[in-house]
Amino acid sequence: MTREQAVIPEPVSWTGIVGDIVLAVFLGTVGLFYGSLALLAGALYSAYDAAASVAAKLPGPGNTRVKRVGSLSASKESPEPLPAIFFSVFLLMGAVQLGIAAFTDLTEGDTAPPETFVLAAVLLSMALRESLFQVKLRLSRRKSNVNLQSLIEKHRHSLFSSVVVLAGVFGAMGGQAWDVPALVYLEPSAAILVALHLLIQVYGLVKRSVYGSPSSHLREEDAASLVETVQRVHGVITVDDLKAQESGHYVTVTAKISVNPKITVMEAHDIANRAKMLLLNRFTHITDVRIQVAPYEAGYPYKSNTEESDSDLPNLLQ
């Protein structure tokens, strides 16, 4: 009987995407109602987060490019799907129009300090964004197929845009309270800064859509080292396939191993966990390991174990 044990849970849910959409709608509504360009910039960036997450979940038109070295293949991430380009176009147009409106306010001096509710909306959105990140982080830590480093990096960019919006709104309100007219221009300046940051992120999304995300190939000696490490685990007969995907200094490994077909499912699961922990402990740059277990094909050295005896006669002479 064929047994297969995969240490791969389900992907992260759509909770983060729904949260980003809610934040975008909330900030956009308040920004339009109170005429706050900084809030509109924050809404656009939340919309970018949602669009990037949706685009990453949709199937892409490009084929994954794979480089094999023996039993190891180091793959590059497949390009983002075509809808990412359409999302990017709308975000690009919004960021450009927002930047032009903010620049016009700066040059014409037609800037009014924001209302108190605008500051409250910014603080509330930051609290919701941080809570959403903690939820996604907890969910991702339970999943071995989620790149935590990518999630944290995305949150840093989102936090940067939120801090810039907060500084612009708070500074403009402080300028009115402290009778410093120059500080009122901090809000349109924050909108311009967030719009520029958004343009950079949208450019990266379009670049990934066309060329795919840059992932380095492992060297042949590194590939052999990973395969050799897995083969040292007691119970592993062969390493049928091993894929390592590099993203910066972090590596995700997916391996398929063969074990004795006579062992139990629990024993196969223990062998997979030992191989996983050995790779994580020995190679500090590896962040995720997924082990798939399959029974070793009938043949040496297990052929005699899988074949039924055709004779009931004893093996020893009587």
Buried (B, 14 or more C-beta within 10 A) or exposed (E): EEBEBBBBEEEBEEEBBEBBBBBBEBBBEBBEEBEBBBBBBBBBBBBBBBBBBBBBEEEBEBEEEEEEBEBBBBBBBBBBBBBBBEBBEBBBEBBEEBBEBBBEBBEEEEBEBBBEEBBEBBBBBBEBBBEBBEBBBEBBEEBBBBBBBBBEEBBEBBBBBBBBBBBBBBBBBBBBEEEEEEBBBBBBBBBBBBBEBBBEBBEBBBBBBEEBBEBBBBEEEBBBBBBEBBBEBEBBBBBBBBBBBBBEEBBBBBBBBBBBBEBEEEBBBBBBBBBBEBBBEEBEEBBBBBBBBBBBEEEEEBEEEEEEEEEEEEEEEE
